[in-house]
Amino acid sequence: MGVRHSSTTVPTAAARARSVLATAWSCAVTTEIGRDELVGAHSVTDDGRLRLRPPEDSALAAALICAPRGEPSTLIEFADVAPVPLRDRIRARLWLSGSLTHDEGHLVFEPACVVLHDSHGEREGVELDELALAVPDPLAEAEARLLTHLADAHPDAVEQLTRLISPDSLQGVVRVRPLAIDRHGISLRLERARGQADVRLPFPQSVDDVSQVTECMHALLTRARFSTARRGRPVGG
């Protein structure tokens, strides 16, 4: 089953892509010469280009030498990994194709095509001008801390949030885990003995920074306490 959105207010593909670029610690870089796995070796410029600092023995250096005009065709892949342990932790993959050049001791990747591929098989192209103008979600850097704290310290709150989910969606659910959080809302992973589904719960209003998350979560939990939508036995947190 795919993601069920309770609201149409979700991050744009460009914003999601910039969030992945800002928070991913590793990436895979493929050229005609070979494939390199880089860890902690990339940064993002204000206009959405990537600066790479590969090891000296990386195949990327050879690719630059061997490529026509010294600009090898390059594919870079990032994985958006959920910080909370659950099934299928990869929430999305970001693919960027383009070319590499030298610039002041760095390798600069100039994207020509950007595609966001989510865990449910949907692919969405990202316009380059939109990527250049987009900024990471204001909760992107804090997301791992927020979700792990919610899962580890407040499993009762996760269970309570399921009162905002329709009863038919909860049939057969054996465990609920926090999957993602952004300025517009929080997503939960509903795990069944076989299969899973994701449900999104929108915040009452979008947040501008992490200091506003507590108020929005309290508002959701207050709604959940007074909700009559949920029936039956509790599901696991």
HELIX and SHEET records of a PDB file:
HELIX    1   1 ALA A   13  THR A   23  1                                  11    
HELIX    2   2 ALA A   59  CYS A   66  1                                   8    
HELIX    3   3 PRO A   68  GLY A   70  5                                   3    
HELIX    4   4 LEU A  128  LEU A  133  1                                   6    
HELIX    5   5 GLU A  143  ALA A  153  1                                  11    
HELIX    6   6 PRO A  155  LEU A  161  1                                   7    
HELIX    7   7 THR A  162  LEU A  164  5                                   3    
HELIX    8   8 PRO A  167  LEU A  170  5                                   4    
HELIX    9   9 VAL A  210  GLN A  212  5                                   3    
HELIX   10  10 VAL A  213  ARG A  225  1                                  13    
SHEET    1   A 4 VAL A   3  HIS A   5  0                                        
SHEET    2   A 4 GLN A 196  PRO A 202  1                                        
SHEET    3   A 4 GLY A 185  ARG A 192 -1                                        
SHEET    4   A 4 VAL A 173  ASP A 182 -1                                        
SHEET    1   B 7 ARG A  35  VAL A  39  0                                        
SHEET    2   B 7 SER A  26  THR A  30 -1                                        
SHEET    3   B 7 SER A  73  VAL A  81 -1                                        
SHEET    4   B 7 ILE A  90  ASP A 103 -1                                        
SHEET    5   B 7 HIS A 106  ASP A 118 -1                                        
SHEET    6   B 7 LEU A  50  LEU A  52 -1                                        
SHEET    7   B 7 HIS A  42  VAL A  44 -1                                        
SHEET    1   C 6 ARG A  35  VAL A  39  0                                        
SHEET    2   C 6 SER A  26  THR A  30 -1                                        
SHEET    3   C 6 SER A  73  VAL A  81 -1                                        
SHEET    4   C 6 ILE A  90  ASP A 103 -1                                        
SHEET    5   C 6 HIS A 106  ASP A 118 -1                                        
SHEET    6   C 6 ARG A 123  VAL A 126 -1                                        
END                                                                             
